[in-house]
Amino acid sequence: MWPASRLRDVADAVRPPPRLVDWSLLALVGVEAASGLLSFTVGSPSGWPLFWLHRIVGLTIVALLGFKLARVRHRLTDRSRWRPTTALSVATLVAAVGALATGIAWVLGLDARLWLWTLLSVHVGFGLVLVPLIAAHLATRFRLPQRRDFHRRRTTLKYAALLLGGGVVYRAQEVANDVLETPGADRRFTGSQPRQGDGNGAFPVTSWVADDPDPIDPGEWSLAVRGAVETPLSLAYDEVVVDGEALSEREALLDCTSGWYTVQRWRGIRVGDLLDAAGVDESARYVRFVSVTGYRWSLPVEEARDALLATHVADERLSHGHGGPMRLVAPGRRGFQWVKWVERVEVRRRDDPAQWLVTLVSGFD
């Protein structure tokens, strides 16, 4: 083990100037928030660099936060030096440590729940709270960097060393997970952990924000197909499910943003078959899937054709919690884009940017 003096030498060699540490923390927390939110939309393995960026930057923040605490620790431990802004500083520290601790614990494979939320959900919550807190904290001690802080080559090398160190630590953690066969070794590239089994009971019932409608009677439900089509359709449940059997089947992986994934055999009706039956206008570019709650998501027409509107999972009729009578199965998309309780399919000439807002407010009365 290295002596403490050697560790201090290494820390001194890579520590940026104090003002740059403060502004770097703000910038990197912004990067973490942006990459974390963007990662919610990435379900294809080709998106792995975004997740690596998020994790490496997170580990870099650990080092910068250590530098910051070493510099200001006396202000926190000496009550005589507390100021009205100290409470804000403490709240910012709690949010930062909470975000880092829950993120690291999740990567290591810890699968605990805090009431209704997984550790990953708690991590997201801490991260969203941290962004305004750190901005407010920096505003109370506003100091612009000075020219001498930007010794170009030296500063660049320090930040390169910090980011490289974050990458090495993250890669070492992945190797350790594999060698030790920890629960983290089974994570998907998104960080999601597996849920084994078949059917409704094999994976958790989750809802995005506030979506929680009353159970739907399949006998009173119907599916409408309308918009830029030649022949609008209205299909009863018995027209989609014939003699208890769905018309089409496919295996697909559902990766939920709350931190789990499952591979299931889904049965229902191909969206492409619906579009062919309705006759899609040549000008159509998107297909929007709308829930009974108003929740909605759109897919490009060609991608939508390959999607499935499922009525069954494995050999079971979809339960209400999993979106029955019908939910969208969109391979390569994250779970919040697999719209539950679908009642309308709308063929459109334009995209629907407002769907982002709707995901946050649907379900609220």
ABEGO torsion letter per residue (X at the ends): XBBAAAAAAAAAAABBBAAAAAAAAAAAAAAAAAAAAAAAABABAAAAAAAAAAAAAAAAAAAAAAAAAAAAAAAAABAAABBAAAAAAAAAAAAAAAAAAAAAAAAAGBBBBBEABBAAAAAAAAAAAAAAAAAAAAAAABBBBBAAABBAAAAAAAAAAAAAAAAAAAAAAAAAAAAAGBAAAABBAAGBBBBBEBEAAABBBBBBGABBBBBBBAAABBBBBBEBBABBBBBBAAAABBGGBBABBBBBBBBBAAGBBBBBBBBEBBAAAAAAAAGBBAABABBBBBBAAGBBBBBBAAAAAABBBBABBEABBBBAAAGOABBBBBBGBBAAABBBGBABBBBBABBBAAAAAAAAABGBX
